[in-house]
C-alpha cells in the first residue's frame, strides 16, 4: 500500500487548517472544524477535505482513515492516526 509520510501528511493538514471557516461547526461540536479523509491503496493515496459522504477522490481507493481537523489539532498526531487507520484496513485484507 502506498501512503504519505507522517511529515508530508502533517504539512498538508497544517495547510488545511486555513480552510476551517468560523461557521463550519458540526451539530455535535462547539468548535469550528473540517472533516478529513485519507484514502490509500497500492495505486497511491489522496486527502479529501470536507464531508466525506459526498463522492470524492476517496471512493476510488480501498482503505480509508477518517478524522476531524480543528485549528488546535496536533497535525502530526492526526496524520499518524489517519495512516494507521489505512494500514489496519490493509492488514485486514491480507
Secondary structure as GFF3:
##gff-version 3
##sequence-region A 1 94
A	DSSP	alpha_helix	6	16	.	.	.	ID=ss1
A	DSSP	three_ten_helix	17	19	.	.	.	ID=ss2
A	DSSP	beta_strand	33	41	.	.	.	ID=ss3
A	DSSP	beta_strand	44	49	.	.	.	ID=ss4
A	DSSP	three_ten_helix	57	60	.	.	.	ID=ss5
A	DSSP	beta_strand	63	70	.	.	.	ID=ss6
A	DSSP	alpha_helix	75	93	.	.	.	ID=ss7
###
